[in-house]
Amino acid sequence: MANPAITAALLAASQEEESEEFIQQKLRDAKAQGTSDAIVLDLNEKQQKFLEQAIEKGTVVKTVDGRLYLNERALSERKEGQGYMALLILLVIGSVIASVAVLALRSGG
């Protein structure tokens, strides 16, 4: 049986990504990818929180007059950074497994 806390955390994480993706997709659909193409988004309260987080991360930019556009460069750099992080995690896991194997062989068993 699944742990309810883990299920709730996974559900919250998936909803967060869906909302962030929703905002990004709205901006992409409107071709709002620069200051001259920036638009105003009509968002509910929950989506507004995700928008504020995206602005803090730099993936969405707010102009001085309150319009919004998608910062594709920041998005691609963020995805690239996630790829490097995944590679680093795999290397660390591989190193730990190799260390455990060597220690097991040296201890005789």
N, C-alpha and C positions, 0 to 999 in steps of 0.2 A: 504494500500500500504506500502511496506517495505521501511524503511529508507535507502537510498543509502550508507550512511556512515557506518551504522551497517552491511549492506550486504558486503561492501568492507572489513571491519575489520574481519568479519567471514570468508570470502574467503581467506584473507591473513593468518589467523590463521590456516585454514585447509591446505593450501599449505605448511606452515612452518612444520606442523606435518608430512605431507606426505613426505617432503624432509628429515626430521630427521629420519623418519621411513625407508625411502629408504636407507639411509646410514647405519643404524643399520642392515637392512635386508641383504645388500651386505656383511657386515662383518660376519653376522651369516651364510650366505650361504657358505662363504669361510672358515668357522670355525675358523675365526681369533679372538680367545678369550684369547690370551696370547702372550707374547713377541716372543716366538718361532714360533707362527702361524701368526704373523702380516703380512699384505699385503700392497701393494701400490694401492690406488684407483685412477681411472681416472675420475675426476669430472668436471662439468662445473663451471662457475664462481659463479652462485647462490648456487649450492650445496656446493662449497668450503666454502662459508660464513656459511652455516649450519654446516659444518664439524668443522670449527673453534669454533663455539658456543658449539658444543658437546664436543670438547676438553676442553674448558673453564669449562664446567659443570662437566667434569670428566667421562662422559659416553663413550667417545672414548679416547684412549691413543695413543700418537705418540711416537714412539721409537726414539733413537738418530740418527738412519739412515733414518728416515722419513717414516717408515712403520707404519701402523695403526692396532689397534685391539680394540675389543669391551670390555668394562669393565662391565660385567654382574652384579657384586656386586653393582656398583654405580647405574645401572639401576633399580635393585630391591629395593635399598634403596630409590631411588627417587619415585618410584611407591608407596612404603610403606608410605612415607612422604605425598604423595598426598591423600592417604586414611585417614590418621589422620587429614589432613586439612579439608577434606570433612566432617568428623565427627564433628570437632570443629565448622564448619560453621553451621551445622544442630543444634548443641546444642545452639549456640548463637541465631539462628532464633527462636528456641523453647522457649528460655528464654524471648526474646522480645515479642513474641505472648502471653506468660503467663502474663507478666507484663502489657501489654495493656489490657488484659482481666480483671485482678484484678483492674486496675485503672478504667475501664469502670463500673465494678460492684460497686465500692466504690463511684463513682460520681452519681450513681443512674440511670445509664442507658444505 
